[in-house]
Amino acid sequence: MAVVHFSTDQRKHTGLADVAIDAANVRELVRKLTELYPSLNAHLVETSSTAVAIDGELIPDPMLEELTESSEVHLVRPLAGG
């Protein structure tokens, strides 16, 4: 199962630092995450520019990116600043 690591903001919705999810690709992973944690869906929609990193690599168009049993997934919020 892929392991999803949550940011501090995301942990407010999940109550967890990480969770293992059985998913073939990122689209399925996101669907399962939002089923488990409905309030996370609104968080992801509000931050539609959330990037996905798989095994330490940012993926530009991640929704169909395949996941393996050993995949480490981070949902990365954009940094604000100036």
DSSP file (Angstrom, degrees, kcal/mol; ACC not computed):
  #  RESIDUE AA STRUCTURE BP1 BP2  ACC     N-H-->O    O-->H-N    N-H-->O    O-->H-N    TCO  KAPPA ALPHA  PHI   PSI    X-CA   Y-CA   Z-CA
    1    1 A M              0   0    0      0, 0.0    21,-0.2     0, 0.0     2,-0.1   0.000 360.0 360.0 360.0 140.7    0.0    0.0    0.0
    2    2 A A  E     -A   21   0A   0     19,-1.8    19,-3.0    21,-0.1     2,-0.6  -0.471 360.0-134.5 -70.3 144.0    1.2    3.5   -0.8
    3    3 A V  E     -Ab  20  72A   0     68,-2.7    70,-3.3    17,-0.2     2,-0.5  -0.913  13.9-156.6-105.6 124.8    1.9    5.6    2.3
    4    4 A V  E     -Ab  19  73A   0     15,-3.1    15,-1.8    -2,-0.6     2,-0.5  -0.882   4.4-154.3-101.5 126.6    0.5    9.2    2.2
    5    5 A H  E     -Ab  18  74A   0     68,-3.1    70,-0.9    -2,-0.5     2,-0.3  -0.889  13.2-146.1-102.2 127.0    2.3   11.7    4.5
    6    6 A F        -     0   0    0     11,-2.9    70,-0.1    -2,-0.5     2,-0.0  -0.706   7.6-128.3 -97.5 142.9    0.1   14.6    5.6
    7    7 A S     >  -     0   0    0     -2,-0.3     4,-2.1    68,-0.3     5,-0.2  -0.266  38.3 -97.0 -73.1 170.7    1.2   18.2    6.2
    8    8 A T  H  > S+     0   0    0      1,-0.2     4,-0.8     2,-0.2    -1,-0.1   0.908 126.9  49.8 -57.8 -43.4    0.4   19.9    9.4
    9    9 A D  H >4 S+     0   0    0      1,-0.2     3,-0.7     2,-0.2     4,-0.4   0.903 111.1  48.9 -62.3 -41.8   -2.7   21.6    7.8
   10   10 A Q  H >> S+     0   0    0      1,-0.2     3,-1.6     2,-0.2     4,-1.4   0.828 100.5  65.0 -68.9 -31.4   -3.9   18.3    6.4
   11   11 A R  H 3X S+     0   0    0     -4,-2.1     4,-3.0     1,-0.3    -1,-0.2   0.764  89.6  67.2 -63.6 -24.6   -3.5   16.6    9.8
   12   12 A K  H << S+     0   0    0     -4,-0.8    -1,-0.3    -3,-0.7    -2,-0.2   0.794 108.5  38.9 -63.7 -26.0   -6.3   18.8   11.1
   13   13 A H  H <4 S+     0   0    0     -3,-1.6    26,-0.2    -4,-0.4    -2,-0.2   0.728 128.0  30.8 -93.8 -26.9   -8.6   17.0    8.7
   14   14 A T  H  < S-     0   0    0     -4,-1.4    -3,-0.2     2,-0.2    -2,-0.2   0.732  84.5-140.2-104.9 -28.1   -7.2   13.5    9.2
   15   15 A G  S  < S+     0   0    0     -4,-3.0     2,-0.3     1,-0.3    -4,-0.1   0.556  73.3  95.5  74.8   7.2   -5.9   13.4   12.7
   16   16 A L  S    S-     0   0    0     -6,-0.2    -1,-0.3     1,-0.1    -2,-0.2  -0.921  70.4-143.9-131.0 153.1   -2.9   11.4   11.4
   17   17 A A  S    S-     0   0    0     -2,-0.3   -11,-2.9     1,-0.3     2,-0.3   0.794  89.2  -7.7 -80.8 -32.1    0.6   12.1   10.2
   18   18 A D  E     -A    5   0A   0    -13,-0.3     2,-0.3    -4,-0.1    -1,-0.3  -0.981  60.0-162.2-158.2 164.8    0.3    9.4    7.5
   19   19 A V  E     -A    4   0A   0    -15,-1.8   -15,-3.1    -2,-0.3     2,-0.5  -0.990  21.5-124.9-151.5 145.5   -1.9    6.6    6.3
   20   20 A A  E     -A    3   0A   0     -2,-0.3     2,-0.4   -17,-0.2   -17,-0.2  -0.825  31.3-177.2 -94.1 130.6   -1.5    3.5    4.0
   21   21 A I  E     -A    2   0A   0    -19,-3.0   -19,-1.8    -2,-0.5     2,-0.9  -0.992  25.8-135.8-131.2 134.5   -3.9    3.4    1.1
   22   22 A D        +     0   0    0     -2,-0.4     2,-0.3   -21,-0.2    47,-0.1  -0.812  48.1 143.7 -89.7 107.6   -4.3    0.7   -1.5
   23   23 A A        -     0   0    0     -2,-0.9   -21,-0.1    45,-0.1    44,-0.1  -0.998  49.0-146.3-148.2 143.3   -4.6    2.6   -4.8
   24   24 A A  S    S+     0   0    0     -2,-0.3    43,-2.4     1,-0.1     2,-0.3   0.800  85.0   1.5 -78.6 -30.5   -3.4    1.9   -8.4
   25   25 A N  B  > S-E   66   0B   0     41,-0.3     4,-2.1     1,-0.1    41,-0.2  -0.899  81.9 -92.3-150.0 176.2   -2.9    5.6   -9.2
   26   26 A V  H  > S+     0   0    0     39,-1.4     4,-2.9    36,-0.6     5,-0.2   0.867 119.3  57.5 -65.9 -37.6   -3.1    9.1   -7.7
   27   27 A R  H  > S+     0   0    0     36,-2.6     4,-2.1     1,-0.2    -1,-0.2   0.936 110.7  43.4 -58.5 -46.5   -6.7    9.7   -8.9
   28   28 A E  H  > S+     0   0    0     35,-0.3     4,-2.5     2,-0.2    -1,-0.2   0.882 112.4  54.3 -66.1 -38.2   -7.8    6.6   -7.0
   29   29 A L  H  X S+     0   0    0     -4,-2.1     4,-2.6     2,-0.2    -2,-0.2   0.936 109.4  46.4 -60.0 -48.5   -5.7    7.6   -4.0
   30   30 A V  H  X S+     0   0    0     -4,-2.9     4,-2.5     2,-0.2    -1,-0.2   0.903 111.6  52.2 -62.9 -41.9   -7.3   11.0   -3.8
   31   31 A R  H  X S+     0   0    0     -4,-2.1     4,-1.4    -5,-0.2    -1,-0.2   0.929 112.4  44.9 -60.0 -45.8  -10.8    9.5   -4.2
   32   32 A K  H  X S+     0   0    0     -4,-2.5     4,-2.2     1,-0.2    -2,-0.2   0.886 111.7  52.8 -67.6 -38.3  -10.2    7.1   -1.3
   33   33 A L  H  X S+     0   0    0     -4,-2.6     4,-2.8     1,-0.2    -1,-0.2   0.919 109.8  47.7 -62.5 -42.7   -8.6    9.7    0.9
   34   34 A T  H  < S+     0   0    0     -4,-2.5     7,-0.2     1,-0.2    -1,-0.2   0.765 109.9  53.2 -73.8 -23.0  -11.7   12.0    0.5
   35   35 A E  H  < S+     0   0    0     -4,-1.4    -1,-0.2    -5,-0.2    -2,-0.2   0.902 115.4  40.4 -71.1 -41.9  -14.0    9.1    1.2
   36   36 A L  H  < S+     0   0    0     -4,-2.2    -2,-0.2     1,-0.3    -3,-0.2   0.869 131.2  26.4 -71.8 -37.8  -12.1    8.4    4.5
   37   37 A Y    >X  -     0   0    0     -4,-2.8     3,-1.8    -5,-0.2     4,-0.7  -0.735  68.6-179.0-130.2  80.2  -11.7   12.1    5.4
   38   38 A P  H >> S+     0   0    0      0, 0.0     3,-0.9     0, 0.0     4,-0.8   0.823  81.9  56.9 -53.9 -36.8  -14.5   14.2    3.8
   39   39 A S  H 3> S+     0   0    0      1,-0.3     4,-1.4   -26,-0.2     5,-0.1   0.736  95.8  66.1 -70.5 -18.7  -13.2   17.5    5.1
   40   40 A L  H <> S+     0   0    0     -3,-1.8     4,-2.6   -27,-0.2    -1,-0.3   0.828  91.8  63.7 -67.7 -30.9   -9.9   16.8    3.4
   41   41 A N  H <X S+     0   0    0     -3,-0.9     4,-2.5    -4,-0.7     5,-0.2   0.937 102.8  46.5 -58.1 -48.5  -11.7   17.1    0.1
   42   42 A A  H  X S+     0   0    0     -4,-0.8     4,-2.7     1,-0.2    -1,-0.2   0.896 111.5  53.0 -61.5 -39.4  -12.6   20.8    0.7
   43   43 A H  H  X S+     0   0    0     -4,-1.4     4,-1.4     1,-0.2    -2,-0.2   0.916 111.2  45.4 -62.1 -43.8   -9.0   21.4    1.8
   44   44 A L  H  < S+     0   0    0     -4,-2.6     6,-0.3     2,-0.2    -2,-0.2   0.874 113.6  49.6 -69.1 -36.6   -7.7   19.9   -1.5
   45   45 A V  H >< S+     0   0    0     -4,-2.5     3,-0.9     1,-0.2    -2,-0.2   0.912 109.5  51.6 -67.5 -42.1  -10.2   21.8   -3.6
   46   46 A E  H 3< S+     0   0    0     -4,-2.7     2,-0.3     1,-0.3    -1,-0.2   0.825 115.6  42.6 -63.5 -30.6   -9.4   25.1   -1.8
   47   47 A T  T >< S+     0   0    0     -4,-1.4     3,-2.5    -5,-0.2    -1,-0.3  -0.453  71.6 159.1-112.3  57.6   -5.7   24.5   -2.5
   48   48 A S  T <   +     0   0    0     -3,-0.9    -1,-0.2    -2,-0.3    -2,-0.1   0.652  68.1  67.0 -60.2 -14.4   -6.1   23.3   -6.1
   49   49 A S  T 3  S+     0   0    0     -3,-0.2    -1,-0.3    -4,-0.1     2,-0.1   0.283  71.1 137.5 -88.8  13.3   -2.5   24.1   -6.8
   50   50 A T    <   -     0   0    0     -3,-2.5    27,-0.2    -6,-0.3     2,-0.2  -0.385  45.6-144.5 -57.8 130.1   -1.5   21.3   -4.4
   51   51 A A  E     -C   76   0A   0     25,-3.1    25,-2.8    -2,-0.1     2,-0.5  -0.597   2.8-135.8 -95.1 159.7    1.4   19.4   -5.9
   52   52 A V  E     -CD  75  59A   0      7,-0.6     7,-3.0    23,-0.2     2,-0.5  -0.971  14.1-167.5-119.7 128.7    2.0   15.7   -5.5
   53   53 A A  E     -CD  74  58A   0     21,-2.7    21,-2.6    -2,-0.5     2,-0.5  -0.964   2.7-167.9-113.9 130.7    5.4   14.2   -4.8
   54   54 A I  E >  S-CD  73  57A   0      3,-2.5     3,-1.5    -2,-0.5    19,-0.2  -0.978  75.2 -14.6-120.4 122.7    5.9   10.5   -5.2
   55   55 A D  T 3  S-     0   0    0     17,-3.1    -1,-0.2    -2,-0.5    18,-0.1   0.871 131.9 -50.3  52.3  41.2    9.1    9.0   -3.8
   56   56 A G  T 3  S+     0   0    0     16,-0.4     2,-0.5     1,-0.2    -1,-0.3   0.489 115.9 111.0  82.7   4.3   10.6   12.4   -3.5
   57   57 A E  E <   -D   54   0A   0     -3,-1.5    -3,-2.5     2,-0.0     2,-0.3  -0.950  66.3-130.0-117.1 124.5    9.9   13.6   -7.0
   58   58 A L  E     -D   53   0A   0     -2,-0.5    -5,-0.3    -5,-0.3    -7,-0.0  -0.538  21.8-148.3 -68.9 132.1    7.3   16.3   -7.8
   59   59 A I  E     -D   52   0A   0     -7,-3.0    -7,-0.6    -2,-0.3     6,-0.0  -0.917   4.5-155.5-108.0 118.2    5.0   15.0  -10.5
   60   60 A P  S    S+     0   0    0      0, 0.0    -1,-0.1     0, 0.0    -7,-0.0   0.878  92.0  18.3 -62.2 -41.6    3.6   17.8  -12.8
   61   61 A D  S    S+     0   0    0      1,-0.1     3,-0.5   -10,-0.0     4,-0.1  -0.732  79.8 163.8-130.4  81.2    0.4   16.0  -13.9
   62   62 A P    >   +     0   0    0      0, 0.0     3,-2.3     0, 0.0   -36,-0.6   0.588  40.6  96.7 -85.3 -13.1    0.0   13.3  -11.3
   63   63 A M  T 3  S+     0   0    0      1,-0.3   -36,-2.6   -37,-0.2   -35,-0.3   0.789  97.0  32.9 -57.0 -34.3   -3.6   12.0  -11.5
   64   64 A L  T 3  S+     0   0    0     -3,-0.5    -1,-0.3   -38,-0.2     2,-0.2   0.342  87.1 128.9-101.2   6.9   -2.8    9.0  -13.6
   65   65 A E    <   -     0   0    0     -3,-2.3   -39,-1.4     1,-0.1   -38,-0.1  -0.445  61.5-121.5 -63.8 127.2    0.6    8.4  -12.1
   66   66 A E  B     -E   25   0B   0    -41,-0.2     2,-0.3    -2,-0.2   -41,-0.3  -0.395  22.8-150.3 -73.1 147.6    0.9    4.8  -11.0
   67   67 A L        -     0   0    0    -43,-2.4     2,-0.2   -44,-0.1   -65,-0.0  -0.885   4.7-154.5-115.9 148.9    1.6    3.9   -7.4
   68   68 A T    >   -     0   0    0     -2,-0.3     3,-1.4   -67,-0.1   -45,-0.1  -0.645  37.6 -98.0-111.7 174.6    3.4    0.8   -6.1
   69   69 A E  T 3  S+     0   0    0      1,-0.3    -1,-0.0    -2,-0.2    -2,-0.0   0.745 125.7  46.0 -63.8 -22.3    3.1   -0.9   -2.7
   70   70 A S  T 3  S+     0   0    0    -68,-0.1    -1,-0.3     2,-0.1   -68,-0.1   0.307  82.5 132.2-104.5   9.1    6.2    1.0   -1.6
   71   71 A S    <   -     0   0    0     -3,-1.4   -68,-2.7   -17,-0.1     2,-0.5  -0.357  43.8-153.7 -65.2 138.5    5.2    4.5   -2.9
   72   72 A E  E     -b    3   0A   0    -70,-0.2   -17,-3.1    -2,-0.1     2,-0.4  -0.974  17.1-165.9-111.2 118.9    5.7    7.4   -0.5
   73   73 A V  E     -bC   4  54A   0    -70,-3.3   -68,-3.1    -2,-0.5     2,-0.4  -0.905  11.5-174.1-115.5 133.1    3.2   10.2   -1.4
   74   74 A H  E     -bC   5  53A   0    -21,-2.6   -21,-2.7    -2,-0.4     2,-0.9  -0.993  17.5-148.8-123.1 129.4    3.3   13.8   -0.2
   75   75 A L  E     - C   0  52A   0    -70,-0.9     2,-0.5    -2,-0.4   -68,-0.3  -0.871  27.6-158.2 -95.2 106.4    0.5   16.3   -1.0
   76   76 A V  E     - C   0  51A   0    -25,-2.8   -25,-3.1    -2,-0.9     3,-0.1  -0.766   7.3-147.1-100.1 120.4    2.5   19.5   -1.1
   77   77 A R        -     0   0    0     -2,-0.5   -27,-0.1   -27,-0.2   -29,-0.0  -0.562  31.9-102.3 -78.5 147.2    0.9   22.9   -0.6
   78   78 A P        -     0   0    0      0, 0.0     2,-0.4     0, 0.0    -1,-0.1  -0.369  35.4-116.6 -67.3 149.0    2.4   25.8   -2.5
   79   79 A L        -     0   0    0     -3,-0.1     2,-0.3    -2,-0.0    -3,-0.0  -0.692  24.9-151.8 -86.5 138.3    4.6   28.1   -0.5
   80   80 A A        +     0   0    0     -2,-0.4     2,-0.3     2,-0.0     0, 0.0  -0.809  38.0 108.9-105.8 150.8    3.5   31.7   -0.1
   81   81 A G              0   0    0     -2,-0.3    -2,-0.0     1,-0.1     0, 0.0  -0.985 360.0 360.0 169.2-173.5    5.8   34.6    0.3
   82   82 A G              0   0    0     -2,-0.3    -1,-0.1     0, 0.0    -2,-0.0   0.350 360.0 360.0-169.0 360.0    7.3   37.5   -1.2
